[in-house]
Amino acid sequence: MAERRKYGKKFCKYTEMKIDFIDYKNTDLLKLSMSERGKIMPRRLTGNSKNAQEMVEKAIKRARHMALVPYIVNTQDVTDAAYAK
């Protein structure tokens, strides 16, 4: 017999919030679909619909170009502070 899933079904946060358009200026909304290192999270992890994921990708790339969201996050500063004694 097949094993049952031990996790819940993923759902699109943006369709649940009834958002029609994802704007690049709303960085708090964009951070829902970004990792802590600033990477765009894939659909299989976030559960976004195809339409919402395309809007998120375009908005994040525009926000990066306008310097509202960083391209990369420097983790060197975080680790140096932990090991410097």
Residue frames relative to the residue before (quaternion, step in Angstrom):
aa qw qx qy qz dx dy dz
M 1.0000 0.0000 0.0000 0.0000 0.00 0.00 0.00
A 0.4987 -0.6736 0.4605 0.2926 3.56 -0.99 0.81
E 0.5112 -0.6389 0.4878 0.3042 3.52 -1.16 0.72
R 0.4302 -0.6767 0.5351 0.2659 3.55 -1.10 0.72
R 0.5515 -0.5935 0.4666 0.3548 3.54 -1.19 0.55
K 0.2811 -0.7718 0.5513 0.1463 3.54 -0.99 0.88
Y 0.6917 0.4038 -0.2710 0.5339 3.58 1.27 0.20
G 0.5660 -0.6286 0.4270 0.3197 3.52 -1.20 0.55
K 0.5938 -0.5606 0.4358 0.3784 3.54 -1.25 0.39
K 0.4092 -0.7077 0.5202 0.2472 3.54 -0.94 0.90
F 0.1011 -0.7891 0.6049 0.0356 3.56 -1.11 0.69
C 0.5492 -0.6205 0.4566 0.3238 3.53 -1.24 0.50
K 0.3921 -0.7380 0.5063 0.2130 3.57 -0.66 1.14
Y 0.6753 0.5279 -0.2944 0.4226 3.55 1.02 -0.84
T 0.6691 0.4581 -0.3165 0.4922 3.61 0.98 -0.67
E 0.6166 0.5347 -0.3481 0.4612 3.58 1.11 -0.57
M 0.6886 0.4408 -0.2687 0.5093 3.59 1.10 -0.69
K 0.3787 -0.7558 0.4469 0.2927 3.59 1.38 -0.03
I 0.3082 0.7350 -0.5293 0.2908 3.54 0.87 1.04
D 0.2860 -0.7847 0.5317 0.1407 3.57 -0.71 1.14
F 0.8024 0.0909 -0.0117 0.5897 3.56 1.03 -0.82
I 0.2527 -0.7558 0.5884 0.1365 3.56 -0.93 0.93
D 0.2256 -0.8076 0.5375 0.0893 3.55 -0.51 1.24
Y 0.5139 -0.6669 0.4486 0.2999 3.57 -1.01 0.79
K 0.6299 0.5596 -0.3372 0.4201 3.61 1.17 -0.44
N 0.6363 0.5030 -0.3241 0.4868 3.59 1.24 -0.35
T 0.1256 -0.8512 0.5065 0.0566 3.58 0.24 1.26
D 0.5851 0.5724 -0.3832 0.4281 3.61 1.11 -0.51
L 0.6580 0.4957 -0.2975 0.4825 3.57 1.04 -0.76
L 0.6544 0.5198 -0.3110 0.4526 3.58 1.03 -0.75
K 0.6399 0.5562 -0.3316 0.4138 3.58 1.05 -0.70
L 0.5048 0.6278 -0.4327 0.4048 3.61 1.25 -0.14
S 0.7701 0.3326 -0.1634 0.5192 3.57 1.12 -0.70
M 0.6159 0.5122 -0.3626 0.4764 3.58 1.20 0.45
S 0.4563 -0.6574 0.5189 0.3007 3.56 -1.14 0.63
E 0.6733 -0.4944 0.3499 0.4240 3.57 -1.27 0.12
R 0.6625 0.4774 -0.3071 0.4887 3.59 1.23 -0.28
G 0.6030 -0.6053 0.3424 0.3909 3.59 1.28 0.07
K 0.5045 0.6465 -0.4327 0.3746 3.58 1.21 0.21
I 0.4979 -0.6278 0.5039 0.3224 3.55 -1.21 0.55
M 0.3644 -0.7411 0.5251 0.2056 3.57 -0.76 1.09
P 0.4658 -0.6904 0.4721 0.2889 3.61 -0.96 0.78
R 0.6794 -0.5117 0.3555 0.3876 3.54 -1.29 0.42
R 0.6528 0.5406 -0.3297 0.4157 3.58 0.95 -0.79
L 0.6877 0.4479 -0.2837 0.4961 3.60 1.20 -0.42
T 0.7406 0.4117 -0.2352 0.4762 3.58 0.94 -0.83
G 0.3745 -0.7337 0.4889 0.2871 3.59 1.07 -0.66
N 0.3642 0.7458 -0.4884 0.2694 3.59 1.21 0.29
S 0.4963 -0.6062 0.5172 0.3446 3.53 -1.24 0.47
K 0.6744 -0.5064 0.3395 0.4165 3.57 -1.23 0.35
N 0.6623 0.5101 -0.3022 0.4580 3.56 0.93 -0.90
A 0.6733 0.4862 -0.2967 0.4713 3.60 0.91 -0.89
Q 0.6467 0.5237 -0.3282 0.4470 3.60 0.97 -0.80
E 0.6449 0.5087 -0.3262 0.4679 3.59 1.00 -0.75
M 0.6522 0.4990 -0.3146 0.4762 3.58 1.00 -0.78
V 0.6366 0.5278 -0.3241 0.4594 3.60 1.02 -0.80
E 0.6567 0.5139 -0.3152 0.4531 3.59 0.89 -0.91
K 0.6757 0.4878 -0.2972 0.4660 3.55 0.89 -0.93
A 0.6681 0.5008 -0.3041 0.4587 3.60 0.94 -0.85
I 0.6525 0.5033 -0.3228 0.4655 3.62 0.96 -0.80
K 0.6604 0.5001 -0.3133 0.4644 3.58 0.95 -0.82
R 0.6428 0.4988 -0.3225 0.4837 3.59 1.05 -0.69
A 0.6547 0.5078 -0.3120 0.4650 3.58 0.98 -0.81
R 0.6205 0.5205 -0.3438 0.4753 3.58 1.06 -0.65
H 0.6604 0.5132 -0.3059 0.4549 3.55 0.95 -0.89
M 0.7084 0.4234 -0.2463 0.5081 3.59 1.08 -0.71
A 0.4502 -0.7250 0.4093 0.3227 3.61 1.35 0.13
L 0.3799 0.6995 -0.5109 0.3247 3.59 1.04 0.76
V 0.7522 0.1827 -0.0853 0.6273 3.55 1.22 -0.67
P 0.4409 -0.7094 0.4665 0.2909 3.63 -0.83 0.82
Y 0.5332 -0.5986 0.4879 0.3454 3.56 -1.22 0.52
I 0.7871 0.0126 0.0221 0.6163 3.56 0.97 -0.93
V 0.3138 -0.7117 0.5920 0.2110 3.54 -1.27 0.44
N 0.3772 -0.7353 0.5208 0.2142 3.56 -0.80 1.02
T 0.1464 -0.8121 0.5612 0.0646 3.59 -0.35 1.21
Q 0.4597 0.6898 -0.4411 0.3439 3.58 1.26 -0.14
D 0.6401 0.5337 -0.3281 0.4448 3.61 0.98 -0.80
V 0.6595 0.5160 -0.3063 0.4527 3.57 1.00 -0.82
T 0.7135 0.4441 -0.2671 0.4716 3.59 0.86 -0.89
D 0.6130 0.5491 -0.3572 0.4417 3.62 1.06 -0.63
A 0.6609 0.5096 -0.3119 0.4541 3.57 0.96 -0.81
A 0.6523 0.5257 -0.3153 0.4459 3.59 1.08 -0.67
Y 0.7658 0.3797 -0.1924 0.4820 3.57 1.04 -0.79
A 0.5756 0.5890 -0.3832 0.4182 3.60 1.23 -0.22
K 0.1774 0.7727 -0.5897 0.1541 3.55 -0.61 1.15
